[in-house]
Amino acid sequence: MLSRCRAHPASRKLARSLHASSSRRRELFDPSNVDRPSDEVDVCIVGAGPAGLSAAIRLKQLEQEKGREIRVVVLEKGAEVGSHILSGAVIEPRALNELLPDWKDRPDHPLTQPTTSTQMRLFTKNRSFRIPQPPQMAKMGTYVVSLSRVTAWLGAIAEEMGVEVYPGFAGAGLVYSPDGKSIIGVRTNEVGLDRQGRMKDSFEPGMEFRSRVTLLAEGAHGSLSKEAIRHFILREGRDPQTYGLGIKEVWRVDPSKHEPGKVVHSMGWPLDLHTYGGGWAYHMADGLVTLGLVVGLDYPNPYLSPYRELQRMKHHPYFRDLLSGESTRIAYGARVLNEGGLQSVPKLNFPGGALIGCSAGFVNVAKIKGTHNAMKSGMLAAEAAFDVVASDAASEDAPADMSALETSLHKSWVHDDLYEVRNVRPSFNTSLGILGGVVYSGIDTLLLRGRTPWTFRNKLQLSDAAHTKRASECKPIEYPPFQPPLSTDLLTSVALTGTNHAEDQPVHLRVRRYLPQGDGEDAGAEGSEPSKGLATERWTEDASVRREHVHTNVDEYAGLLGRGCPAQVYEYIDAEGTEAETTDVAEQAGWGGKRLVINSQNCIHCKFCDVKVPTQDITWTVPEGGGGPKYSHSRLSRRHSLAGTCTHPDRERLAITRAFNPYMSTSPDEVPARSSGFMRTSPRAARRVSRTCSRS
């Protein structure tokens, strides 16, 4: 094992490569013909969220307990730890109590606002009524927190214990063994490619982190997790995952309206009787309130706009009163979340690694909480991984066997937590319908508590996208006009995310058709990304794919992505003449006088498009590391940045990291502004962007 405190040969190789590209011409990048720097680690974790950081911390605790040194690396695509985590959550501290029993004694812990009351309300258009709530949701002893701040705090603890946390390094591909039957590491993405995929002077190839164990903790619908699930057939015998889109805002409310620790959930209006979902308002510390709406992505009507539903919800008298007076909106964001429950959790282990946290899907829908389960899954995975790494009997050439995780999680309270509510969300997709699901889930959570001999299953294996009806079968939805500052247009909200991508880089949202494998399987069902030595999937992204996308999505589904995306990434604009129907240039291809424009600079990494597009031909891939939203209202302190808190003596690696990631800063507030890469839109929307930026 290579020592964490030494300058490794691979690091020296990477350091040299950073100065060797100035004379490289803009040639098309060929991933099969590149010399990648690599580094050897014991455990590589993709994603510095609650699950990944809990795993890292637990590994270092075991190192101290067992006296066996273990090198742990955490890769995080955000520019800072916590920058891609939406703030505003209610946390059950069960897993945290086990991981850090003394957390309450730590002076800098962010769990400062205990829950003081909980309630469920039924909304009609103009009124709201308090109704009985599931006992799981009413449970006290929880905390209303900024989850991005909690994540940054965990990241600082992990670093203090010797974990190497690398923000701005996006896990772009899995590294397979020569026979393709196991995972032996992770590849980060290339830096310095232009929009056409050509190498700029600043080009550097992605780096390989070769690891004994690879843990995928990317969050819901992660790109590497999709690939692993597909490649190793981890959903065999399990239901497809079901998702919701959570759209969230953070407000600093008038002091007279703030009730610290108050937790409110709502159901009913503004959603109709064919759409699953609900709203919330959590009163955080420091005069902040986070509010939002979750819309189940199995909604049938392509005219529905989750963003407009949230803005309409704020017009309700309850929210209008809450946000009255001296109230100011300070943040906005969106992210898909897992809703499928126990039946949709895939097999967790694969040769060489495992899925943890929301990469697998451990959200308790009845509680509307998942952080505690995600953290516990990471801790259990750490224990299994440590045993693998520390075992003298294990051959270095044999893939790591993480099957112990499946067994330990089944025996843990995570399984019990999910088993009790396993039928709640699936009941809404039975013949009972939405209203029947409300009644059944009420009886199940209040009385039955999961003690039934049946388990609802998705027998037809329908994805959320498959539930979408054609526009001809649905009625268009007329939304009320915006009423600033209570409700605003979408680009005004996107400006609050701080999202930022370098403009001249490959579009990370790919319109892609996967080609069938030898056995007829649709290889794109779970997604993938090509890499050197990996030829398990084939696809095409030519003009015919883009043309068919426009044809189907505009003609049959009324351009669902254009109104469904919560960041205005997708627009179906008018195409001049007939060239769009004959061109061989994919980005210019269209149909019926329309073509698709992808404003990838707006992307806030919510994964809505990948989940919901009816044609299932949008694949979300990672952009250059450090790009994406920056939920900076959490005000991460200097110690939560790797550049400011690296306590281990491997300064050479830190210098390499900063050079390799040009967007890493000493302080979260020093990420350079790159206006040329911010909120790109089509010419048709340029005036709207100008108005948005002037208002914000």
N, C-alpha and C positions, 0 to 999 in steps of 0.2 A: 504494500500500500504506500502511496506517495504521501509524504508529510504535508500537512496544510501549511506549515510555516516555511517551507523551502521554495525557492524559485524553481519550478518544474521545467524540464526540457521543453515540454509543449508550450509553456508560457513564453520561454525565450524565442521559440520558433514564431509564435504569434507576434511578439514584439518586433521581430525583424520584418515580418510581412507587412506591418503597418507603414513601412517606409519604402515599399518596393513597387508601388503602383502608379507613381507619378507619370510614367511614360506610356502607360497602357492606353491604347486607342479605344474608341467606343465600339468595341466588337460585341456581337450578340453573346450573352452569357450562356454557356453550355454546362449544366450541372453535372454532366457525366465526365467532364474533363476539367476538374478543378482539384487543386491540392489544398485540402482543408486542414487547418491546425486542429489538434485534438488534445484532450486532457483526460486523465484517468481519475475517476472518483469512485467512492463506494456506493453512495446513494445520490441520484439526481432527481430532484423534485421540480416539476413544471407547474408553476403557479404559486405566488406568495400570498395566498388567501388564508382564511382561518384553518382549512384542512392541511394545506401544505406546510404552513408554519408550525402547526401543532405537531405534525410528523417530525419536522426538523428538530424542534425543541425536545421532543421525547427521545429521539435518537441520541442527542447529546446528553440527556439525563442518563440513558442506559450506558453511554460511554463512561460517564463518571462512576456509575454504580458497578459496572463490570470491569473497569480498568482496561478496556479494549478500545484504542483510538479508532475513530471512524470519520472519514471525510464526507461531509454533506454539502451539496451545492443546491441552491434554490434559484431557478430562473424565473424572472418576472417580466412580462411584456410592458408593463407600465413604466413610466419614467421614474417613478418613486414607488416604494411599497405603500399600498393603499390608494394610489391615484386612480385605479380602475374599480374601486369598491364604492358602490353607492351608499351614502350615509343614511342613517335613519332606520333603526331596527330594534326589535325587542329580543333580548338574548336571555336564554335560560342558562345559568352558569354551571350546570351540572358537569360538563366536560372540563370547563376551566378550573373548577374546584379540584378535579382529579389531576389535571396537568400541572397547575401551579397552586398548591394548597395555601400558599401565603400571599396570594395576589392582592388581598385587601390591605395587607401591610405595606405594599409597594406604594410609595408616595405619588408616583406618576401614573397610576392606573386610570383608565378612562371610563370605568363603570361607576360613574358618580351619581347617576340618577336612577334610583330604584322605582319600579312601577308602583304607583299609589292607588290606581283604580283601573278597572277594565269594563268595557260595555260593548254590546252589539246593538246596532240600530238598523231598522228597516226604513229605507228612504222611498217616499213617493216623490212626485215632481215638486211639491211645495211643502211637504211635512216630513217629519221623521219620528219614529216610535222606538222606544227601547224594547228589545225582545230578549228572550232567554238566549244565552250564549253557551257553546260547548264548554264543558268543564275543563277540557284541555286548554282552551283559549283563556279561560278565566284564572288560570293558575297564577298565584302571586310568587314573589321571590325572584322575579325577573328584573331586567334593567333596560331602560330606554337609552340607546347609545348611538353614537356615530360609528358605524361599522368600519369606515375607512380609518378612523382614529384607533379603533381597537386593533385593526390589522397592522397599522404602523407600529403600535406598541409591541405587539407580538414579534414583529420583525426586528425591533431593537433588542428584545430579549434573546432572540435566536442568534443575532450577531454577537452579543456579549458572551454567548456560550460557545462561540467558535464556528457557527454556521456561516458559510460563504453565500451571501445573498447578492444576486446580480440583477438589479433593476435595469430595464432597457434592453434586456436580452430575451427576445421572443423565441419560444420553442416552435420551430417551423416544421420539423420533420422527425420521424423516428428512425433510429439507426438499427438496421436488422442484422442478424447473424448471416454468414454467407449462405446458409440454406434457407433463409427467410422464415425460420420457424420460431425465432425468439427475438426479443428486443435487447439490444446491448448498449443503448444510449439514446441521446437526443442531439439533434442538429439545430443550431440557431440559424436565423435567416440571414441572407446576404444583405450587405449595406452598400449603397452607392450604385444601384441600378437605376437607369432612367425609366421613363414611362413605357418605353418600347422594349425594356428588358436588356438594354445594352449597358456595358460597363463604363461608368464614369471614371474620372481620374481618382476619385475618392473610394473606388470600389474595394471592398474586402469580402472574401467569402465567409459564409457561416462557419461557426466552430462546432466541432463534435465533442460532446461530453460523454465519454465512454464510461458506463457505470455497471456495477454488479446488479443493482436494483434501480429501476426507474418507476417513480410514482407520479401519476398524472393527476394533478389537482387544479385543472384549468377553469373549473366552474361549469355551469350548464352549457351543454352543446359545444364543448371545446373541440378544436380541429384535430388535435392529436388523439383525443379520446374517441372521436368518431372513427378515426382510422384504425385504432386498436380494436374497437368493438367490431368493426367489419372484418378486419383481417383475421381475428381469432374467433369469430362467430360467437361473441360473448352474449348476444341476445337470444340465442337458441333456447326455446322453451320459456322465454320471458315476453312480456308485453312491450310494445313500442312505448317510448317515453312520451308523455304528454306535457306540454309547456303552457305557461302563462307569460304574458308580457307585463312586467311591472313598470309603470311610469311614475316617477317620483319628483316631488319638488320639496325644497326646504325654505321655510319662511321664518324671518324674525318678526314675531307678532307683537302687537301692542301689549304692554305689560298687563293691562286689565283683562286680556283674553288668555293669558298664559297660565296653565295649571300643571306645574311640573310633575311628570310621572303619569299623567293621564293617558290611557290607551283606548282608542275608539276604533272599532271595525264596523263597516256598513255593508249592506246588501240591498239589492233592488235598483231603483233609479240611479244613474241614467241608463243602465243596461236593460235590454229588453228580455222577454221571457225565453229567448232562444240562445242567450249568451251567458256563459258562466263567468263569474267574476265578482269583485267587490272592492270597496274603498277602505281607507284608513286615515287616521290622524294620530300621530304620536307626539306628545309634548316632551321634548328633550330638555336638557339643561340649558342654561344661558339664554333663555327666552326664545329658543328655537322650536319650531314645529315642523315635522316632516309629514307630508300628506301625499296620497297617491291613489292609484287605481290599478288593479290587476285584471287583465282581460284574458280569459282562457283562449288559447290560439286555435282551438277547435271551433271557433265561431264560424257560422255558415255564410254570413252576408258580406260579400266583397266590398260593399260600400261603407262598411264600418271603419272608422278611424279611431284607434285607441287614444291618440293624442287629443282629438277633438272631444272624445267622451270625457277625458279628464278635465278639459277646460270647461265643458258644460257642467260637470259635477260641481265645480267651484261656484257656479251660479246658484246652487241650492241655498236656501236661507240659512242652513246650518253652517256651511262653509263661508258664505258671504259675511255672516256675523263674526266667525272666527278670524277672518282675515281683514276685518274692518279696522278703522283707526290708523295708528302709526305702524302699519305692517308692510314689510318689504320682502319680496322674493329674492333669495340669494343663490339658489342652486336648482339645477334640473338634471335629470338623467333617466335612463331606461335600461332594462336588462331582462332577458328571458330567464325564467326560473322553472325548475322541475316541479311537476304536479302529479306525476303518474303514481307515486307511492311504491309500496313494497313490490307489487307485481311488475313494475317497470325497472327495478334495479337489475342491471345485467350481472353476469358472472364477474366478480371483482378482479380475479387474478388471471394473468396471462404469463407465458414463459418470459421471465426477465423483469416482471413488474406487476403493477396493480393500478386500479382506479380508486380514487378516494374522493370524499366530499361530493360536491355537486357534479363532478365528472361522472359519478355513478347515479346520484339522485336520492338524497336522504331527507327531503323536505317533508315535515309533518304538516299536511294541509289543514287539518283541523286546528292545530296550534298556530298556523302561519309562522312557523319557525323551523329553521334547519341548521343554524350555525352550530348548535350543541351536538347534533348528530354528525355534521361534517368534521368537527374537531375530534370527536371520539373515533371516527373511522380513520383519521390520520394517525392518531395515537396507536390504534391497534395495528395499522400497517407498519408503523415504525418498529413495533415489537417483533413483528414477523420478519421485517427486513434486517433488523439487527441480528436475529438468530441466523439468517441466511449468510450474512457477511462474516459473522464470527465463527461459523461452523467450520471446524478443521476438516470435517468429512466431505464438505462440498467441494467439488472440482471447479477450478477456475474456468474450465471450458464448458461446463454444463450450465444451462440457463437457470437463473434463480427461480426456485419454486416457492411462490407466495401463496400457495393454497391454504396455508394456516390462517390467512386473513379471512377467508370465506368462513371457516369454522369458528373463529373467535368472534366475528361480528354476529353470526347467527346466535351465539350464546350470550351476547351482550345486551344491554338495555336499549341499544339502537334498534335492534330487531323488534323488541317488545314495544318500543315507542311507535314504530311504523305498523306493526301487525294490528294493533288495537284500532287503527283508523284506516286500514287497508281498503275498505269499501266506500269511504266517504267520497272521494273525487270520482272514482269509476261509476258510482251510482247515477251521476248526471248524464252518462252516455249509455244508459240502458233504456228499455222501453218506457221507463218511468218519466223520462224527460226532465227538464230543468225543475219544474215545480215538484215533481215526484222525487227528484234527487234531494231537494231541500227538505222535504218531509222525511225521507228515509235517513238522510245524514243526521237530522235532528234526533230521530229515535235511536240511531246507532250510537251517537256520541253521548247522549244523555242517559240512555237506558241499557242498551245492549253492550256497549263498550267493546265491540269487536268479537264478542262471544257468540259467534254464529258458525254453523257448519259449512257455510258457503263463502266463496270468494268471487267477486265480480271480475271477469276477464274480458279483455279486448279480443274477442274470438275472431273478428274479421281482420285483426292486425292493421287497423286503419291509423294512419298518421294524422296529425293535426291538419296538414295541407289537404288531405283527402276529404275532410269534412266540409271544405269550401264549396258552396253552390255556385252555379253559373249566375252571372249578373241578370240574365233574363228571368231567373226564378226568384229574384229578390227585389225589394223596393228600395230605391235610393233614400239615403238618410240626409235630411236637411238640418244642418247644425246652426245654432244661433250665432250671430256675429260676435267677435271678440269684444271684451269690455276691459281694456287696459286700465289700471295695472292688475286687475283681478284675473283676467284671462288675456292671453296674447297669442300672436301668430307663432308658428313653429320656429322660424329662424331666430326670433327674439329669444326663445327658450334655448335653442342650440348654442347661442352665444354664451350662455351661462355655464355650459359644460367645460369650456376651455379646450374643446377638442382640437387637435392639431396634428396634421400629417404633412410631411415634406411633399410638396406638390409634384416634383419630378421624380416619382417612383412608380413602380408597377401598381396598377389598380389591384387591390387585395380582394375585391369582390368579383369573382369570376363567373361569367355566364358559360356554363360547362355542361356538356352531355357526356356521361360516362358510357363507355362501350361495354357490351356484355362480355363476361368471361367465358371460358370454355364450356362451363356447365350451364350457361344461360343466365347466371346470376347477375343482377344489376349491381355492378361493383360500386356505384356511386351512392348506394343507399345510406352508407354511414360516412361517406366523405374520405378524402385522402389528399396527399400531396406527394409528388414524385421526388425522388432523391437518388443520389449516386448509388448504384448497386441494388435498387429496388424497382422491380418491374411488375408489381402485383396488380396494378390498375392501368387502364388506358382510357383516354378521353379525347374529345375534340372541343375546341373553342372557336371554330371558324364562323364565317358569316352566316352559314345556314342555321347554326344553333341560335345565334342572336335573332335572326329573322323569324324563326319558329317561336322563340320566346315572345317577341313582340306580337306576332299574329295571335297566339293563344291568349296571352295575358291581357291584351287590349280588347280583342273581339269578344272573348268569352268571360273574362273576369274584371272588366272595366278598369284595368290598370291598378290592381290591388296594391302593389308595392308603392305606388305613388302616394296613396293616402294612408297606408298602414305603417310605413317606416317612420319611426319617431325622431328622425333627424333629417328628413328630406334628402336622402341620398339618391333616390330613384325618381326620374322624371321621364315621362313619355311625351316627347315634343314633336312638333310638326316637322316632317322631312320634306325638303324641297325637291320637286320633280319626282322622277321614278328611279333615280340612281340608287336609292336605299334598297330597292328590291332586286338589284342586279350586281351591286358592288361586291368585291371579294374582301373588302376591309371590314373586319368584324365590328369595330366601333361605329361604323357608318351605316351598317345594315339595318333595315327596318322592313315594315310591311304596312300596306294600306295607308300610306301617308304619315306614318308614325315611326319613330325610332327611340331607342332607350339611351338615356344619358345617365351615367353613374357618377354622382358627385362624391367620390370616395373620401375626400377631405372632410366631409361632414360626419363621417361614420363615428358612432359612439360605442361600437363593439357590442351591441345588444343581441345580435344573432337572429333578430326577427326574420330577416329575409331568408336565411338558410332554412329556417323552420317552416315558414308559412307560404312561400311562393307556390302556387298551385302546380306549376310545371316542375318543381323540384330541380331546377337547373341553375340555382345560385349557390355557389360554394364560397363560404367565408374562409379566407386564409389570413395569416398574420401579416400585418404591414411591418415596416422597419421598426425595430425595437424602440420604445419610447414614444411612439405615436399613439394617438387616441385621446380619450377624455382625460381631463385633469380635475378631479373633484376636489379642488383646492380649498373649499370652505372649511375642510377639516383642520386647516392650518397646521400641517405637520411641522414639528420642530426640527431643528438641525440634527438631532440625534436619531431621527427616523430615516435619514438618508444614508445610504451605504457610504457615500463619499465623505460624510462628516462623522461616521461612527465606527469605521472599521477598526475594531480594537485588536484584532490579531495582527501579527507582525508581517504578514505577506503583502508588503507595500508594492512590490513589483506587480503582483496581480491586480491590485487596485489601480495602479497607473495604466496598465494595459486595458482594464475595463473602461476607464474614463476615456482613453484614446479610441477604443473600439466603439464606444457609444457616445457620439458627439452631443447627444441631448442630455447626458447626465450632468447634474449641477451640484455645486456644493450645498446649495439651499434650494428647497422646492420653489421658492419665488424667483430663482435665477434661471429657470428654463428659458432660453432665448425665444422671443416672439418671432414668429415667421409668418407674417401676414399673407405672404404669397401662397401659403399652403392652407389658409383657414377658410372654411366654409365656401368651397368652390361650388358654383351653380351654373346652370345653363344660361345663355344670354337672356333668355326670357325672364329669369329670376334675378338678374343683376341689380335692377332697381330696388327690389325687395331687400337684397342683402345690404345695399347702401343705407336704406332706411333703418334696417335692424342694427347695424353697427353704430349709427349715429345715436340711436335711442339707448343702446347699451353702454 
